[in-house]
């Protein structure tokens, strides 16, 4: 095992395009991490196919078959411990985490949210931005705390909204930028440039100039 690489897990419920971008960044050696585990709560999610095609270890359990959030999250924590995971990445994981899960990974748990937080926490962000007539949206990587989408921001990317955009066109444009944003944000966390105690939020494009 390469000791310079942080052992990360990705938790996802959907398509898995961000997982793929993270794996590509690890492979290029830009993100000093190795994806040791992919956890999923939706048995038919596309992320599982993508993960298996990438040769990644996957574990999937349907949360509807588990009687409580706490029990489900205990199973997640056990799987993360068994794989000696050091840093946890939520990438479209459509499930609220219990307080004990969040506490277990305090400062080592990040999420990507498709809006310029603090604007539009929660669901349907693209719809809400379009309905408000916004000209700018984006995505935010933030540390996860017990308050929904409200933990300290690490890095954001801005995405313009064009005339005629729909939820689908906007979603795709934002995702394309998320594929640059997420590896860069996790790198900042792993290198200690940003931590939950001293977040150092910035815009991705400013950093790259
Ligand atoms: C991303 O847009 C992310 O911001 C949100 O869920 C989406 C996941 O997309 N939390 P994918 O499954 O990685 O393609």
py3Dmol code that shows the C-alpha trace and the ligand (Angstrom):
import py3Dmol

protein = """\
ATOM      1  CA  UNK A   1       0.000   0.000   0.000  1.00  0.00           C
ATOM      2  CA  UNK A   2       1.211   3.501  -0.816  1.00  0.00           C
ATOM      3  CA  UNK A   3       1.380   5.187   2.603  1.00  0.00           C
ATOM      4  CA  UNK A   4       1.038   8.685   1.133  1.00  0.00           C
ATOM      5  CA  UNK A   5      -2.428   7.847  -0.088  1.00  0.00           C
ATOM      6  CA  UNK A   6      -5.429   8.413   2.144  1.00  0.00           C
ATOM      7  CA  UNK A   7      -7.890   5.551   2.221  1.00  0.00           C
ATOM      8  CA  UNK A   8     -11.252   6.991   1.212  1.00  0.00           C
ATOM      9  CA  UNK A   9     -14.770   5.630   0.825  1.00  0.00           C
ATOM     10  CA  UNK A  10     -17.457   7.058  -1.440  1.00  0.00           C
ATOM     11  CA  UNK A  11     -21.138   6.828  -0.433  1.00  0.00           C
ATOM     12  CA  UNK A  12     -23.559   7.257  -3.318  1.00  0.00           C
ATOM     13  CA  UNK A  13     -27.128   6.495  -4.380  1.00  0.00           C
ATOM     14  CA  UNK A  14     -27.309   7.656  -8.011  1.00  0.00           C
ATOM     15  CA  UNK A  15     -25.455   7.745 -11.331  1.00  0.00           C
ATOM     16  CA  UNK A  16     -21.950   7.839  -9.894  1.00  0.00           C
ATOM     17  CA  UNK A  17     -20.400  10.357 -12.295  1.00  0.00           C
ATOM     18  CA  UNK A  18     -18.636  12.056  -9.384  1.00  0.00           C
ATOM     19  CA  UNK A  19     -17.262   8.706  -8.223  1.00  0.00           C
ATOM     20  CA  UNK A  20     -15.861   8.189 -11.718  1.00  0.00           C
ATOM     21  CA  UNK A  21     -14.237  11.632 -11.722  1.00  0.00           C
ATOM     22  CA  UNK A  22     -12.666  10.975  -8.321  1.00  0.00           C
ATOM     23  CA  UNK A  23     -11.337   7.610  -9.440  1.00  0.00           C
ATOM     24  CA  UNK A  24      -9.832   9.211 -12.561  1.00  0.00           C
ATOM     25  CA  UNK A  25      -8.174  11.895 -10.454  1.00  0.00           C
ATOM     26  CA  UNK A  26      -6.682   9.250  -8.120  1.00  0.00           C
ATOM     27  CA  UNK A  27      -5.439   7.312 -11.136  1.00  0.00           C
ATOM     28  CA  UNK A  28      -3.752  10.401 -12.607  1.00  0.00           C
ATOM     29  CA  UNK A  29      -2.034  10.886  -9.257  1.00  0.00           C
ATOM     30  CA  UNK A  30      -3.636  14.306  -8.734  1.00  0.00           C
ATOM     31  CA  UNK A  31      -5.696  13.256  -5.726  1.00  0.00           C
ATOM     32  CA  UNK A  32      -3.429  11.501  -3.226  1.00  0.00           C
ATOM     33  CA  UNK A  33      -6.048   9.000  -2.202  1.00  0.00           C
ATOM     34  CA  UNK A  34      -7.224   5.508  -2.973  1.00  0.00           C
ATOM     35  CA  UNK A  35     -10.909   4.618  -3.140  1.00  0.00           C
ATOM     36  CA  UNK A  36     -11.067   1.526  -0.961  1.00  0.00           C
ATOM     37  CA  UNK A  37     -14.838   1.156  -0.736  1.00  0.00           C
ATOM     38  CA  UNK A  38     -18.041   2.311  -2.415  1.00  0.00           C
ATOM     39  CA  UNK A  39     -21.164   2.118  -0.256  1.00  0.00           C
ATOM     40  CA  UNK A  40     -24.605   2.395  -1.795  1.00  0.00           C
ATOM     41  CA  UNK A  41     -28.161   2.218  -0.447  1.00  0.00           C
ATOM     42  CA  UNK A  42     -29.964   1.710  -3.790  1.00  0.00           C
ATOM     43  CA  UNK A  43     -29.465  -1.767  -5.292  1.00  0.00           C
ATOM     44  CA  UNK A  44     -30.183  -0.651  -8.879  1.00  0.00           C
ATOM     45  CA  UNK A  45     -28.123   2.551  -8.788  1.00  0.00           C
ATOM     46  CA  UNK A  46     -25.847   3.224 -11.755  1.00  0.00           C
ATOM     47  CA  UNK A  47     -22.999   3.992  -9.378  1.00  0.00           C
ATOM     48  CA  UNK A  48     -22.659   0.274  -8.622  1.00  0.00           C
ATOM     49  CA  UNK A  49     -22.044  -0.582 -12.283  1.00  0.00           C
ATOM     50  CA  UNK A  50     -19.544   2.247 -12.637  1.00  0.00           C
ATOM     51  CA  UNK A  51     -17.743   1.187  -9.452  1.00  0.00           C
ATOM     52  CA  UNK A  52     -17.527  -2.440 -10.518  1.00  0.00           C
ATOM     53  CA  UNK A  53     -16.246  -1.428 -13.968  1.00  0.00           C
ATOM     54  CA  UNK A  54     -13.528   0.513 -12.185  1.00  0.00           C
ATOM     55  CA  UNK A  55     -12.644  -2.577 -10.154  1.00  0.00           C
ATOM     56  CA  UNK A  56     -13.672  -0.961  -6.860  1.00  0.00           C
ATOM     57  CA  UNK A  57     -14.986  -2.850  -3.854  1.00  0.00           C
ATOM     58  CA  UNK A  58     -18.712  -2.196  -3.445  1.00  0.00           C
ATOM     59  CA  UNK A  59     -21.179  -2.925  -0.686  1.00  0.00           C
ATOM     60  CA  UNK A  60     -24.867  -2.204  -1.065  1.00  0.00           C
ATOM     61  CA  UNK A  61     -27.695  -2.558   1.399  1.00  0.00           C
ATOM     62  CA  UNK A  62     -31.263  -1.397   0.867  1.00  0.00           C
ATOM     63  CA  UNK A  63     -32.080   0.963   3.742  1.00  0.00           C
ATOM     64  CA  UNK A  64     -35.782   0.043   3.427  1.00  0.00           C
ATOM     65  CA  UNK A  65     -34.948  -3.408   4.720  1.00  0.00           C
ATOM     66  CA  UNK A  66     -33.418  -2.065   7.925  1.00  0.00           C
ATOM     67  CA  UNK A  67     -35.721  -1.028  10.764  1.00  0.00           C
ATOM     68  CA  UNK A  68     -34.011   2.194  11.851  1.00  0.00           C
ATOM     69  CA  UNK A  69     -31.602   4.847  10.618  1.00  0.00           C
ATOM     70  CA  UNK A  70     -29.295   4.093  13.551  1.00  0.00           C
ATOM     71  CA  UNK A  71     -29.052   0.388  12.683  1.00  0.00           C
ATOM     72  CA  UNK A  72     -28.419   1.121   9.012  1.00  0.00           C
ATOM     73  CA  UNK A  73     -25.740   3.642   9.867  1.00  0.00           C
ATOM     74  CA  UNK A  74     -24.100   1.220  12.298  1.00  0.00           C
ATOM     75  CA  UNK A  75     -23.720  -1.192   9.387  1.00  0.00           C
ATOM     76  CA  UNK A  76     -22.161   1.601   7.320  1.00  0.00           C
ATOM     77  CA  UNK A  77     -19.727   2.441  10.137  1.00  0.00           C
ATOM     78  CA  UNK A  78     -18.751  -1.234  10.510  1.00  0.00           C
ATOM     79  CA  UNK A  79     -18.043  -1.518   6.788  1.00  0.00           C
ATOM     80  CA  UNK A  80     -15.969   1.693   6.855  1.00  0.00           C
ATOM     81  CA  UNK A  81     -13.980   0.465   9.869  1.00  0.00           C
ATOM     82  CA  UNK A  82     -13.415  -2.956   8.289  1.00  0.00           C
ATOM     83  CA  UNK A  83     -11.851  -1.231   5.275  1.00  0.00           C
ATOM     84  CA  UNK A  84      -9.804   1.097   7.545  1.00  0.00           C
ATOM     85  CA  UNK A  85     -11.317   4.177   5.890  1.00  0.00           C
ATOM     86  CA  UNK A  86      -9.715   7.480   6.870  1.00  0.00           C
ATOM     87  CA  UNK A  87     -11.899   9.962   4.959  1.00  0.00           C
ATOM     88  CA  UNK A  88     -15.528   9.676   3.822  1.00  0.00           C
ATOM     89  CA  UNK A  89     -16.926  11.282   0.673  1.00  0.00           C
ATOM     90  CA  UNK A  90     -20.656  11.663   0.008  1.00  0.00           C
ATOM     91  CA  UNK A  91     -21.352  11.852  -3.732  1.00  0.00           C
ATOM     92  CA  UNK A  92     -25.077  11.957  -4.306  1.00  0.00           C
ATOM     93  CA  UNK A  93     -25.860   9.901  -1.194  1.00  0.00           C
ATOM     94  CA  UNK A  94     -29.593  10.578  -0.876  1.00  0.00           C
ATOM     95  CA  UNK A  95     -29.989   9.733   2.749  1.00  0.00           C
ATOM     96  CA  UNK A  96     -29.679  11.707   5.954  1.00  0.00           C
ATOM     97  CA  UNK A  97     -26.971  10.378   8.239  1.00  0.00           C
ATOM     98  CA  UNK A  98     -27.539   9.787  11.934  1.00  0.00           C
ATOM     99  CA  UNK A  99     -25.869  11.973  14.495  1.00  0.00           C
ATOM    100  CA  UNK A 100     -23.650   9.075  15.606  1.00  0.00           C
ATOM    101  CA  UNK A 101     -22.385   8.574  12.041  1.00  0.00           C
ATOM    102  CA  UNK A 102     -21.588  12.280  11.660  1.00  0.00           C
ATOM    103  CA  UNK A 103     -19.802  12.315  15.034  1.00  0.00           C
ATOM    104  CA  UNK A 104     -17.778   9.208  14.125  1.00  0.00           C
ATOM    105  CA  UNK A 105     -16.279  10.983  11.115  1.00  0.00           C
ATOM    106  CA  UNK A 106     -16.118  14.540  12.425  1.00  0.00           C
ATOM    107  CA  UNK A 107     -13.791  16.559  10.201  1.00  0.00           C
ATOM    108  CA  UNK A 108     -13.318  13.582   7.880  1.00  0.00           C
ATOM    109  CA  UNK A 109     -16.686  13.666   6.107  1.00  0.00           C
ATOM    110  CA  UNK A 110     -17.524  15.860   3.110  1.00  0.00           C
ATOM    111  CA  UNK A 111     -20.484  16.303   0.782  1.00  0.00           C
ATOM    112  CA  UNK A 112     -21.022  17.918  -2.603  1.00  0.00           C
ATOM    113  CA  UNK A 113     -24.198  19.970  -2.960  1.00  0.00           C
ATOM    114  CA  UNK A 114     -25.409  21.382  -6.306  1.00  0.00           C
ATOM    115  CA  UNK A 115     -25.918  25.026  -5.334  1.00  0.00           C
ATOM    116  CA  UNK A 116     -23.904  27.968  -4.116  1.00  0.00           C
ATOM    117  CA  UNK A 117     -24.502  27.305  -0.428  1.00  0.00           C
ATOM    118  CA  UNK A 118     -25.815  28.850   1.766  1.00  0.00           C
ATOM    119  CA  UNK A 119     -28.317  29.343  -1.079  1.00  0.00           C
ATOM    120  CA  UNK A 120     -30.715  26.431  -1.626  1.00  0.00           C
ATOM    121  CA  UNK A 121     -29.875  23.756   0.939  1.00  0.00           C
ATOM    122  CA  UNK A 122     -31.999  20.614   0.539  1.00  0.00           C
ATOM    123  CA  UNK A 123     -33.578  19.180  -2.596  1.00  0.00           C
ATOM    124  CA  UNK A 124     -34.477  20.467  -6.099  1.00  0.00           C
ATOM    125  CA  UNK A 125     -31.752  23.089  -6.210  1.00  0.00           C
ATOM    126  CA  UNK A 126     -31.753  23.532 -10.002  1.00  0.00           C
ATOM    127  CA  UNK A 127     -35.529  23.940 -10.123  1.00  0.00           C
ATOM    128  CA  UNK A 128     -35.381  26.539  -7.366  1.00  0.00           C
ATOM    129  CA  UNK A 129     -32.579  28.490  -9.052  1.00  0.00           C
ATOM    130  CA  UNK A 130     -34.506  28.540 -12.359  1.00  0.00           C
ATOM    131  CA  UNK A 131     -37.754  29.590 -10.677  1.00  0.00           C
ATOM    132  CA  UNK A 132     -35.976  32.415  -8.868  1.00  0.00           C
ATOM    133  CA  UNK A 133     -34.603  33.711 -12.182  1.00  0.00           C
ATOM    134  CA  UNK A 134     -30.994  33.374 -10.985  1.00  0.00           C
ATOM    135  CA  UNK A 135     -28.255  33.949 -13.560  1.00  0.00           C
ATOM    136  CA  UNK A 136     -25.627  32.077 -11.579  1.00  0.00           C
ATOM    137  CA  UNK A 137     -25.610  28.767  -9.779  1.00  0.00           C
ATOM    138  CA  UNK A 138     -22.906  26.252  -8.959  1.00  0.00           C
ATOM    139  CA  UNK A 139     -21.832  23.632  -6.511  1.00  0.00           C
ATOM    140  CA  UNK A 140     -20.296  23.558  -3.047  1.00  0.00           C
ATOM    141  CA  UNK A 141     -18.131  21.012  -1.261  1.00  0.00           C
ATOM    142  CA  UNK A 142     -18.601  21.271   2.485  1.00  0.00           C
ATOM    143  CA  UNK A 143     -17.825  19.375   5.659  1.00  0.00           C
ATOM    144  CA  UNK A 144     -20.824  17.486   6.963  1.00  0.00           C
ATOM    145  CA  UNK A 145     -22.222  18.473  10.334  1.00  0.00           C
ATOM    146  CA  UNK A 146     -25.508  17.565  11.959  1.00  0.00           C
ATOM    147  CA  UNK A 147     -27.247  20.496  10.252  1.00  0.00           C
ATOM    148  CA  UNK A 148     -28.365  19.710   6.702  1.00  0.00           C
ATOM    149  CA  UNK A 149     -26.060  21.220   4.032  1.00  0.00           C
ATOM    150  CA  UNK A 150     -24.803  23.752   6.562  1.00  0.00           C
ATOM    151  CA  UNK A 151     -21.285  22.580   7.470  1.00  0.00           C
ATOM    152  CA  UNK A 152     -18.197  24.719   6.716  1.00  0.00           C
ATOM    153  CA  UNK A 153     -17.611  25.177   2.969  1.00  0.00           C
ATOM    154  CA  UNK A 154     -14.330  23.970   1.476  1.00  0.00           C
ATOM    155  CA  UNK A 155     -14.573  25.042  -2.168  1.00  0.00           C
ATOM    156  CA  UNK A 156     -17.203  26.265  -4.617  1.00  0.00           C
ATOM    157  CA  UNK A 157     -17.539  26.476  -8.368  1.00  0.00           C
ATOM    158  CA  UNK A 158     -19.802  28.953 -10.142  1.00  0.00           C
ATOM    159  CA  UNK A 159     -21.862  27.972 -13.188  1.00  0.00           C
ATOM    160  CA  UNK A 160     -23.766  30.481 -15.337  1.00  0.00           C
ATOM    161  CA  UNK A 161     -27.450  29.884 -16.068  1.00  0.00           C
ATOM    162  CA  UNK A 162     -28.272  30.352 -19.757  1.00  0.00           C
ATOM    163  CA  UNK A 163     -31.536  31.489 -21.351  1.00  0.00           C
ATOM    164  CA  UNK A 164     -33.596  28.404 -22.101  1.00  0.00           C
ATOM    165  CA  UNK A 165     -31.891  26.222 -19.498  1.00  0.00           C
ATOM    166  CA  UNK A 166     -33.983  23.407 -18.074  1.00  0.00           C
ATOM    167  CA  UNK A 167     -33.411  21.403 -14.915  1.00  0.00           C
ATOM    168  CA  UNK A 168     -31.705  18.743 -17.039  1.00  0.00           C
ATOM    169  CA  UNK A 169     -29.372  21.042 -18.975  1.00  0.00           C
ATOM    170  CA  UNK A 170     -28.410  22.846 -15.790  1.00  0.00           C
ATOM    171  CA  UNK A 171     -27.856  19.622 -13.906  1.00  0.00           C
ATOM    172  CA  UNK A 172     -25.471  18.378 -16.594  1.00  0.00           C
ATOM    173  CA  UNK A 173     -23.533  21.680 -16.748  1.00  0.00           C
ATOM    174  CA  UNK A 174     -23.173  21.726 -12.971  1.00  0.00           C
ATOM    175  CA  UNK A 175     -22.092  18.082 -12.865  1.00  0.00           C
ATOM    176  CA  UNK A 176     -19.369  18.707 -15.452  1.00  0.00           C
ATOM    177  CA  UNK A 177     -17.928  21.365 -13.154  1.00  0.00           C
ATOM    178  CA  UNK A 178     -18.371  19.155 -10.083  1.00  0.00           C
ATOM    179  CA  UNK A 179     -16.028  16.654 -11.701  1.00  0.00           C
ATOM    180  CA  UNK A 180     -13.235  19.274 -11.434  1.00  0.00           C
ATOM    181  CA  UNK A 181     -14.433  20.653  -8.119  1.00  0.00           C
ATOM    182  CA  UNK A 182     -14.648  17.512  -5.991  1.00  0.00           C
ATOM    183  CA  UNK A 183     -11.103  16.177  -6.468  1.00  0.00           C
ATOM    184  CA  UNK A 184      -9.689  19.684  -5.916  1.00  0.00           C
ATOM    185  CA  UNK A 185     -11.733  20.174  -2.744  1.00  0.00           C
ATOM    186  CA  UNK A 186     -10.790  16.802  -1.284  1.00  0.00           C
ATOM    187  CA  UNK A 187      -7.127  17.537  -2.015  1.00  0.00           C
ATOM    188  CA  UNK A 188      -7.448  20.715   0.034  1.00  0.00           C
ATOM    189  CA  UNK A 189      -8.899  18.737   2.933  1.00  0.00           C
ATOM    190  CA  UNK A 190      -6.274  15.995   2.761  1.00  0.00           C
ATOM    191  CA  UNK A 191      -3.423  18.463   2.608  1.00  0.00           C
ATOM    192  CA  UNK A 192      -4.815  20.275   5.664  1.00  0.00           C
ATOM    193  CA  UNK A 193      -5.509  23.484   3.725  1.00  0.00           C
ATOM    194  CA  UNK A 194      -9.096  23.251   4.843  1.00  0.00           C
ATOM    195  CA  UNK A 195     -10.417  21.670   7.999  1.00  0.00           C
ATOM    196  CA  UNK A 196     -13.701  21.765   9.826  1.00  0.00           C
ATOM    197  CA  UNK A 197     -12.170  24.007  12.486  1.00  0.00           C
ATOM    198  CA  UNK A 198     -10.565  26.438  10.059  1.00  0.00           C
ATOM    199  CA  UNK A 199     -12.390  26.111   6.762  1.00  0.00           C
ATOM    200  CA  UNK A 200     -10.726  28.000   3.985  1.00  0.00           C
ATOM    201  CA  UNK A 201     -13.484  28.340   1.453  1.00  0.00           C
ATOM    202  CA  UNK A 202     -12.510  29.558  -1.996  1.00  0.00           C
ATOM    203  CA  UNK A 203     -13.680  29.532  -5.600  1.00  0.00           C
ATOM    204  CA  UNK A 204     -12.129  26.811  -7.746  1.00  0.00           C
ATOM    205  CA  UNK A 205     -11.488  29.185 -10.640  1.00  0.00           C
ATOM    206  CA  UNK A 206      -9.620  31.638  -8.390  1.00  0.00           C
ATOM    207  CA  UNK A 207      -7.336  28.833  -7.231  1.00  0.00           C
ATOM    208  CA  UNK A 208      -6.569  27.737 -10.763  1.00  0.00           C
ATOM    209  CA  UNK A 209      -5.675  31.211 -12.062  1.00  0.00           C
TER     210      UNK A 209
END
"""
ligand_1 = """\
14
LIG
C -24.417 15.744 -7.845
O -24.944 16.770 -8.637
C -24.220 16.187 -6.421
O -24.007 17.556 -6.296
C -25.520 15.823 -5.762
O -25.913 14.628 -6.382
C -25.372 14.564 -7.702
C -24.673 13.239 -7.831
O -24.374 12.947 -9.169
N -25.358 15.732 -4.341
P -23.618 11.619 -9.559
O -24.393 10.447 -8.976
O -22.232 11.686 -8.990
O -23.608 11.588 -11.056
"""
view = py3Dmol.view(width=600, height=400)
view.addModel(protein, "pdb")
view.setStyle({"model": 0}, {"cartoon": {"style": "trace"}})
view.addModel(ligand_1, "xyz")
view.setStyle({"model": 1}, {"stick": {}})
view.zoomTo()
view.show()
